[in-house]
Amino acid sequence: MDKRDLNINQADFLAITKELLKKGKRFSFKARGGSMSPFIKDSDTVLIEPLQGRAGVGDVVLVKTADGKAILHRIAKRLNNGIVTRSDVSSSYDDFIPVENILGRVIHVSGRGFNFHLKYPFSYLIGKRLIYTPALSRIPLVRTAGKLLAGILG
């Protein structure tokens, strides 16, 4: 663990998150878990920004669940007064999330040797899916080319 890391509980994380986003601030944190793999892997750093406008299907958002947890999941459906999310590794949908429980949107992911910005959605497909696979990651030239391409696109 880095000396700059701060481990806090869910309630404190949500309180800090709400305060920062309410003030229009961006912030980053290390994601935990594998539900968004390979897009976001355990220990990747994600940058969250306040939701500006309406979040759309496909956006990865930080939400507060009904049981008071903060999760990063992708929007699968938009409804009049909320959204339905889903993890990237699951075929089942999460419970309904009211609009007021959408905390912010993921705009940047870094980790595992790649940095990419979500304004360029194809950098993920090219940099992660087509070039960078676990088997190919052991080849230095492929790893360098993947990082270079992801850097150019993101």
N, C-alpha and C positions, 0 to 999 in steps of 0.2 A: 504494500500500500504506500502510495506517495505521501510525503509529509503534509502536502496541501489537501489531501482528501479529508472530507468531513462526512462521517457516517451519522445519519439522523433517522429518526423513525418516520413512518408514513404521515402522521398528523403534522409534525413539524415541517416535513417536506412540502406538504400541501399548503400550509400556512405561508411559508416563504415563497412558494411558487405563485400563489394568488397575489401576494403583495408585490412581487417584482413585475408580474405581467400587468397588473392593474396600473402600475406606474409607467407602462410602456417599455419596460426593460427586457432585453434578451438575457438568457442565461444558459449555461451548459451544465450537464451532469453525466455521470457514467451510468449507462443503462445496465440493468441487471436482468438476467434471464435469457431464454432463447426463443421466445414466442415470435420474434420478428426476424429471425435468421432466414436467409443470409443477409438481408438488408441491414439489419442492426443486430450485431452479435453482443453477447455478454461482455461487458467492460468497454464497449465502444462509447465514445463521447458524442452526445447529441446536443445540438443547439436548438433551443426553443425560442420562438418569438410570440408576442401576443397575436391573437387571432385578429386579422384585419379583414373585414368583410366576412364572407361566408366560406366555411370550409367545404371542400368538394370531395366527391367520391374519389378514392385513391390517395388522398392526403393522409399523412401519418400525424396523428394528433395525440397530445397528452390529455387524458380525461380523468375525471374523478368518478369512480364507480359507485354504485348504490351502497356498497359496504365500506366506502371511505378509502379505497385504495387508489393510487395513481398508477395508470397504465399507459403505455405507448402502443397504440394499435392503429390499423389502417381503416379509414371510413369505407364501409361496404355499401351502405344505403343512406340516403338523405330522406328525412321525413319532415313534416311541417314544423314540428316543435323539437326536433332532435335528430340524432343519428344512430345508426347501428354500426358497430365496429367488428373487426375480426383480426385475429393474429395471422401472420403470413404462413404459419405452419399448420393452421387448423382449417378444416372445411366447415366448421360450425360457427355461427354468429354469436357475438356477445349479446348481453342484454341491452335494451334501449338506453341511450344516454341523452338526457335533456340538454338543450342548447347551453344552459347556464353551467353545465358540468364540463364543457369543452374548455380546457385551460389554455392551450396554446398549440401551435403547429411546429413540427420538426422542420427545420430549414437547412440543416447541415449535419452530416455524420462523419466522424473521423475515427479511425481505429483499424486494426488489422492491416496496416500498411496502406490504406486508401483514405483519401479525403474527397468527398464530393458534396456538391450543393444540389438541393432539390429543385432549383430553377432549371436544371438540365437533366430531366428524367432519364434520357437515354444513356447518360454517363454510367448510371447504375447497371443498365443492361449490358453495355459494352465492357465496362471496367470490371464488373463482378461476375456476370454470368458467362459471357462468351470467352473472355481471356483468362480470368483468374479462377481457376478451379483448384481444389486441394492437391491433385496430382501434379498439375502444372506449376503450382506455387513453389515447388522444390527446384525448378529450373531458374537460375538467376536471370537469364536474359528475358524470360517470359514475365517474371516478377517485375523487373525494371520496366519493360514495355507496358505492362498493365498499370503500373503507378504513373508512368508518363502520360498515358492516354487518359486515365481518370483525372489527372491534374489539368490536362488541356480542356477536357469537357466539363469539369466541375470546378 
